[in-house]
Amino acid sequence: MATELVLEPSIWLLLCAVAFSAGFIDAIAGGGGLLTVPALLTAGLPPHVVLGTNKLAATFGSFTASLTYYRKRLFNPRYWRRSLIFTAIGAILGTLLVDMISKEALEKILPLLILLAAIYTLFNRMQPDDRLQLPEQNNKLFWKQRLQGLTLGLYDGIAGPGAGAFWMVSTMALYRINLLLASGVARTMNFISNGFSLVAFIALGHVNFMLGITMGLCLMLGAWLGAHSAIRFGSRFIRPVFICVVIAIAVRLAWQAWSS
């Protein structure tokens, strides 16, 4: 188990405020880790413990958001069961392989890929919010779900930034569904990859439980508010928030990777 830190009350309050904001943003567009990971680093945790603790906190938020979309009938677990299974497999493999893979090249190309996701969303013709029909199930669709789940689950286990954005954009592109349904898929798959990746981090002893649970509860509240806001206001609300968040992620990652 990771060593527990003794933090000043002001630091706890700051981390809770950051977690709430991250939960709100993550439930709408993904990218909450853009806020929580740097905040945890400033608290003095080692980088590997930061990743594990962030996974614990993020699991609370992604669970709340995914449950909200499910209750509003914007996610069908039976339809997406192959995606769920292969996302879990990918997340575990990615977490176990994280120390064996050189991430320098990935860190340099990642901002460009995320920026392309924002451009696609900006210019792609969106399906209406009231069109909730899913594509017909067939072998081609099943293989899409398997490959998408394994690839993005693996990525989320290895790195993570922008995983929600990749889920939303690839889901809209592969299945031609609207932004609300894509959000439900992205939030649920984030929960699955976070949860199974968390199991691996716990096994490796890279989690600060007190901090992760505290931030997780704040993430839950933010995620609940964010998910309900997204569902209430639809794509006209999700789309601009998503594009702004994705561009912010791309800029931060580009500065981090290329400034050195």
N, C-alpha and C positions, 0 to 999 in steps of 0.2 A: 504494500500500500504506500502511496506517495506521502511524504512528510507533510503534515499540516502546517500552514503558515499562521503566524500571529500578525494580523493586520489591524491598522488603525480603523476606528469606526467610520471615518470620512472615506477611507478607501473602500470599505464594504458598501457604503451608500453609493459611491461612484460606480462601482462594478454592478450594483443592482440596477442603477439608472441606465447604464450601457446595455445591460441584458434585456431590460424592458424594451428599449428602442430597437435592439437587434431582433427581438421576437416579433415585433410589429412589422418590421421591414421584411424579415425572413418569410413570414406567413403570406406576404403579398408577392414578393419577387425573388426571394432567396437573397443570399449575400450577408446574412447576419454575422457570419464569422469575420467579415471585414471590420466589424466593431469589437467583437468579443475577444478575438485572438490578440490584437495589440493591447487591449485593456488588461488581459491576463499576464501578458509579458511584463507590463509595467508594475504588476503586483509582485514580481520577483520570482515567479515559478520558472523552472528549467523548461526549455522549449518542448521536450517530449511530454512533460507533464501538462504544459499548456494545451497541447493537442488533445490529450486524453480528457482533461477537465472540460475543455470546450465541447468535446463530443458528449459528455455527460449532460452538460447544460443544454446543448442543442437538441438532445433527444427529448427533453421535456417540451421544448417549444414546437418541434416538428410533430410530436404526438398530438398536441393540442390542436394544431392547425389541420393535420390530417383527419382527426376525429370530427372536426367542424365541417370539413368538406364532405366527409362520408355521411354525416347526419343530414346534410342538405342535398343528398343524393347526387353529388358531383364526383363521386368516385365509386366504382364498382369493383370490389376486391376479387370477385370470381372472374370477371373479364380480364383483369390485369394480373392474375395469379402467377403466370410465367415470369412476368416482369419482377414481381415481388421475390420469387425464389432466386432468380439469377442476380438480382441486385444484392441480395444477402450474401450469396456466394462470392460475388465480386468484391464486396466491402471487406469480407474477412480476408480474402487473398491479398487485397491491396494493403491492409493494415499490417499483415505479416511480412509483406515484401518491402515495406516503406524504407527500411534501413539498408536494403540490398540494391536499390535503384538510384542511379544518379539523376537528380532532379534539375540540374542546371539548364539543360536544353528545354525541358518542359516549362521551367519558369520564364524563359525568354519568349517562347512561342505562345504561351497561355494567354497573355493580354491581347494578342492579335485575334485568337480564337473567340475570346469573350466579346471583343469589340464587334466581330462579325455577327455574333448572336444578337447584339443590340441593333445592328444595321438591318438584319433579317426581320426583326420584330417591327422596326420602324416602317419598312416598306412592304412587308407582307400583308396581303389582304386577309383580314381577320374574319372568321366565321361569326355570325350573330350570336349574342349571348343566349338567346332562346333556342338555339339549335343544339340540342343535347344528345343527338343520336350518335352512337359509336359505330365504327366501321364493322362490316361483317367479318366474323371470325373465320379464318382459313389458315392453312399451313404457312403461307407467306407472312401473314400477320404474326403468327406464333414465333417464327424465327426472328422477326423484327424485335419482338418483345424480349426474347432471350438475349440477343446480341446487344440491344440497347441497355438492358438491365446489367449484364455482365460488364460491359465497357464502362458505364457510368458509375456502377458500384465499385469497380476496381479503382477508378479515378478518385472517387470520394474517399476510399480507404487510404490511398497513397497521398493525396494532396488535399482536395476539398474545395478551394476557392472557386466559386462560379458553378458548382455542381447543380444547384437549383436552376440557374440560368440555362445550362446545357439541357437539363431535363425538360424545361418548358419549351425551348426552341425545337429540340429534336422531336418532342411529342407532337407539336403542331405540324412539323414538317412531315413526319412519318405517317401520321394517322389522320391529318386534316380535320382536327377537332378545334373547338373554340378555346379562347384564353382561359375561361373559367374551368373547363374540364382539364386543360393542360396544367393549370395551377393545382388542381386536386391530385393529379398524378404526381407532379413534382414534389409536393409537400409530403405525400405518403411515401414515395420512394426515398426521399431525404430521411424520413423517420426510420425506414428499414435499414438504410446504409449507416446512419448514425448509430442505431441500436446494436447492430452486429459488429460494427467497428469498435464500439464501446466495450463489448465483451472481450475483444482482443486486447484493448488497452488495459482493461482491468486485470486480465491474466498476466500482462507484462508489468503490472504495478505502476502504471503511469497516470493515475487519477487522484486528484485532491477532492475527496468526497464532500467535505463540508462546503467548500467554495463552489463546487459544481452543482450541488443540490440547491444552495441558496440562489445562485444565478439562474438555475433552471426554473425555479418557481416564478421568478420575475419574467423570464422568457415565456413561460406559460401564459401569464397575464397579457403580455404584449402580443403573443401569437393569437390569442383568443380575439383580441380587439382587431388585429390586422386581418385575420381571416374573415371575420364578420363584415369588416369594411369592404374587403375585396368582393365578397359575395353580394353585398347590398348595392354597391355602385358599379360593379361589373368591369368590362374591359376598358371603359373610358377612364377608370381610376387605376386599374392594374397596369395598363400599357405604359403611361408616362412614368409611373413609379418604377416599373421594371426597367425601362430604358435608362433612366437616371442612375439606378443602382448598378446596373451592369457596366455603364460607362465609368462610374466611380471605381468599381472593382478593377476594371481594365487599367485605368490610370494608376491606381495604387500599385498593382502588380508590375506594371511596366516600369514605374519609378524604382521599385524595390529590386527588380531583376537587372535593369540596364544602368542604374546609377552607379553600381559597383564596378 
